[in-house]
Amino acid sequence: MTSQHETRVLLVGDYPPPNGGVATHVEELFRAVRGRGGVCEVLDIGKGQLPAAGVIPAGSVPRFSALLGSYAARGFRIHVHTSGSNPKSWMLAQACAAAGRVSGGALITLHSGLGPAWLLAKRSRRTMAKAVLAQFARVIAVSGEIRDALAQCGVAGVDVVPAFSHEFIKPGPPPEALATLRAGASPLYCAMIAPRPEYGQGILLRAFADVRVKIPAAALALYGPGSDSVREDGVHPFGELHRSQALAVMAACDIFVRPTLADGDSVSVREALALGRRVVATSVGHRPPGVRLVPPGDARALADALIASSAEPAGSPEATGPDGLERILSLYGVTACAASAAS
């Protein structure tokens, strides 16, 4: 096995900002490898692309290709994180698979709950996925639903590893106005949204309006890209937050809401359970035990569940299943040690 000090990993994927989803997972892996003595860098293909120590903006396609080839030639193990739900994602996967052949075989993690429906809609997509993934040394899915869709494409041996770790769940300083909001709300709900249809923002706001009719003191804290443009009674938008601030909002709320229409394995749901919050979420993707489930796209059912949850006793920190971090690190050849990125 490769020793910790010889480990060289290139993570290809989104990196904060913005926070959430793939970007959060990539940042956690980056910090964990470095905290355990390995060499790790990130080729950031996300929207932020802000240079930071060890994080390199991918830039244009020619620049990305040159950087990817350079890292592979220097022996970096390539691990690409992508949705698997559109042609661009699979073009990225193919490029990383090809580069990975130079450095011992690449890894891929497929994250999106939209991926299964997209792949299974056309035979050509299933054929393409099988051909691309056959070139990887390891294929990882964040949920059983994604793994099962890949099996229908003819891809066997897929590992299911949640994109979640307890190691980095450490709420930081809260955003301004959170203390005042918390003091005046009973109950306080919170949710992370983004300006994409699958996040279910409209459904959430309709459901919360119904909740306010019956519980006038209820409030909803929103955070995430585009949340600062929401103007509704009882809704308090915080905009895009750093992860530690988002965790502070989550820790202060009574009930975390995940109204998505599609999901892989939501990191935020697992974070909320680990912080002892009650969770109401749609029955899509993978949901850990302890979540109150509602049908996706049903504002009335969501409102009823939010009201019912408000009458339940406060939760306690929940075990949310296996920690995916150590499994991924073991694939890199990194073993646990006392020094960690969270210390």
WOBEL-V733628 format. One record per residue. PHI is phi in degrees with one decimal (* if undefined). Layout:
# WOBEL-V733628
phi=[PHI:PHI]
This chain:
# WOBEL-V733628
phi=[*:-63.3:-74.5:-56.6:-77.6:-97.5:-66.2:-134.3:-124.2:-111.6:-91.9:-112.7:166.5:-69.3:-136.2:-58.2:-84.5:-75.7:-85.4:110.2:57.2:-57.6:-60.3:-62.7:-64.4:-62.5:-62.8:-62.5:-63.5:-56.9:-66.9:-69.1:-62.5:-64.9:-68.6:-104.2:95.8:-87.4:-98.8:-142.9:-133.8:-120.6:-99.2:-82.5:-106.0:-82.5:-76.6:-70.5:46.3:-98.7:-64.8:-151.0:-58.8:82.7:-118.5:-115.1:-61.9:-70.5:66.4:-71.1:-60.0:-60.0:-64.7:-57.3:-61.5:-65.3:-64.3:-59.9:-62.9:-64.6:-65.4:-61.8:-64.2:-88.9:87.8:-74.1:-77.1:-92.8:-129.3:-98.5:-117.4:-151.3:-77.4:75.6:-120.7:-163.1:-59.6:-60.4:-60.3:-77.4:-65.1:-60.9:-59.5:-62.3:-62.1:-71.1:-61.8:-64.0:-65.4:-64.3:-64.4:-75.8:-121.2:95.5:100.6:-87.7:-114.1:-136.8:-117.1:-102.3:-110.0:-86.1:-69.6:-81.9:-60.3:-56.1:-64.4:-64.1:-65.6:-80.4:-71.4:-141.4:-61.9:-61.7:-69.6:-63.8:-63.4:-61.7:-61.0:-61.5:-66.9:-68.4:-71.3:-63.2:-88.2:-93.5:-72.1:-149.3:-115.5:-124.0:-118.3:-83.3:-147.8:-64.6:-62.4:-67.1:-58.5:-65.5:-64.9:-65.6:-61.4:-69.3:-86.4:91.8:-99.1:-105.9:71.9:-81.0:-82.7:-102.5:-133.6:-59.9:-83.8:-150.1:-146.1:-72.2:-60.0:-110.5:-86.2:-135.7:-57.7:-106.0:-60.6:-73.2:-66.8:-58.3:81.2:-68.1:-62.1:-65.1:-61.2:-61.9:-66.7:-98.9:-104.1:-153.0:-89.5:-108.3:-95.7:-146.3:-154.3:-103.2:-126.8:-149.2:-80.2:-134.0:-56.2:-67.3:-79.2:67.5:-60.0:-62.3:-64.5:-60.7:-67.4:-65.7:-64.9:-67.5:-59.6:-67.2:-61.4:-64.6:-62.7:-93.8:-130.2:-60.1:-84.7:-68.1:-136.9:-127.1:-92.9:-112.4:-143.1:120.0:-58.7:84.3:-66.9:-70.6:-94.2:-78.3:-131.3:-139.4:-59.3:80.0:-100.3:-121.2:-83.8:-110.0:72.6:-74.5:-118.3:-64.1:-60.2:-63.0:-71.7:-61.2:-65.7:-65.8:-62.9:-60.7:-66.8:-82.9:-82.0:-89.2:-138.4:-96.6:-119.5:-128.0:-93.9:-64.1:-92.0:-153.3:-155.7:-89.1:-138.4:-61.8:-64.6:-65.1:-63.4:-65.7:-62.4:-61.8:-63.6:-64.3:-87.5:82.6:-86.5:-72.5:-130.4:-116.0:-147.3:-72.9:-86.8:-127.7:61.4:-101.2:-123.0:-68.9:-57.2:100.1:-96.3:-80.9:-99.4:-135.3:-65.9:-66.7:79.5:-111.0:-65.0:-65.4:-63.7:-65.7:-59.6:-61.7:-68.5:-65.7:-66.6:-63.1:-65.9:-66.3:-91.3:-83.0:-67.0:-59.4:-81.7:-127.7:-52.7:-106.2:-71.3:-114.1:90.1:-63.1:-83.4:-73.5:-61.0:-64.4:-63.1:-65.5:-60.2:-65.1:-68.8:-79.9:89.5:-99.6:-105.4:-65.0:-147.2:-63.3:-75.2:-140.3:-66.1:-88.7:-82.3]
